[in-house]
Amino acid sequence: MTNRIFIGQNGNSYQIRVSKAGYDVTTVTDPTQLAFYETLSGLVPFEQGLVTVGSGATVSVTLTGTYTYYPFIVLRNNLNQVPGNWYYARLTLSTKSLTFKNNYSASMVIKYCVFRELDW
């Protein structure tokens, strides 16, 4: 069995690393063999935008990226409401159509951020 997780001091630096399946985290020299490591950048939106949706209305936008899996999508509206009963978005992967539904009694502006799937 290979060592997959390392948290601690390695020489003069502290590290937190998780290797991909089949790689020993203590001997990896190529970052592509790691699923997570201490200098890995945080999530950066691949696509983002603003959409205004009237009360009781539905609005769709077409995403431009190519996705083989459903991406992670974050929503926020100008009324500081959490997505759920008041508003939500649904992605149809085959058409890349992101559809927003507003069930609230007022118009709202929704910001969306789409994150590409991670390469494991």
Secondary structure, DSSP 8 states (H G I E B T S, - for coil): ----EEEEEETTEEEEEEE-TT--TTT--SGGGEEE-TT------SEEEEEEE-TT-EEEEE--S--SS--EEEEEETT---SSSSEEEEEETTTTEEEEEE-SSS-EEEEEEEE-----
